[in-house]
């Protein structure tokens, strides 16, 4: 089983934790609201957990171009 952190905008994998047992409270999942958990965490068929997040490049693009927040997809 792996926890895969993937950018929600460009799709790049930011990082991955490969472990048999994962304490979700250690990863901070318990700090998320129920709505945030539904939007950010996907449980895959193979047992992996995909976390939707944002990479540094996409974050920088959003900071430099605030109007991108209005778009559903700003990566072309």
N, C-alpha and C positions, 0 to 999 in steps of 0.2 A: 504494500500500500504506500502511496505517496501523497504528499500535499504539494500541489503545483500552484505557484503564484504566477498568474498570467495577466498581461495588460489587457484591459477591457477595450481599449481603443485600437491598438496596433496588432494585438495578438501575440506579441513576443513573450516567451517564458522568462520571467524575472528570476525565479529561483524554485528549488524543489527540495523537499525533505523526504527522504526515503527511510521509513521506520515501520516496524510491525505494529507497534502500539503508540498511539498519539493521544496525549492529554489535551483536549481542545481548550481547556481553561488556561493551560500554559501558553497556547498560541493567542489567547485573548478573545476567542470566539464568544465567551460569556459576556464580554463588554459590549458586544454589538446588540442593537435592538433587534426584535424579531423581524422587522421589515428589512433591516440591513443584512441580516443573515440570509433571508430569502433572495435578496438581490445579489449578494456577493459570493455565496457558497453554493457550489454545485457538487453533488455526490455522483460520481461516475459509475457506470456498470461494473467496471473492473475493480472497484473498491477505492480508487483514488478520490481525492477531494480537490476540486479546482477552486481556487480563490481568485475572484475577479478583482483586480487592483489597477494601479496606474504606474507606468514606468517613468523614469526620470525625463526621458525625451518628450513624451506626451504631456507630462506635467509642465515642462518648460514651455511647450507650445501653447498650452492653455493660459499660462501666466503672461506670455508675450502677446497673446491674441485673445483677450477676454470674450470677444464676440463668438468664439468657437463654442462656448458653453451653450449657445442657442441651437447648435446643430446636433442632430442625432449621430452623425459620423463626420469627423473632420479630417480623417486620414483618407487620402485619395489614392 
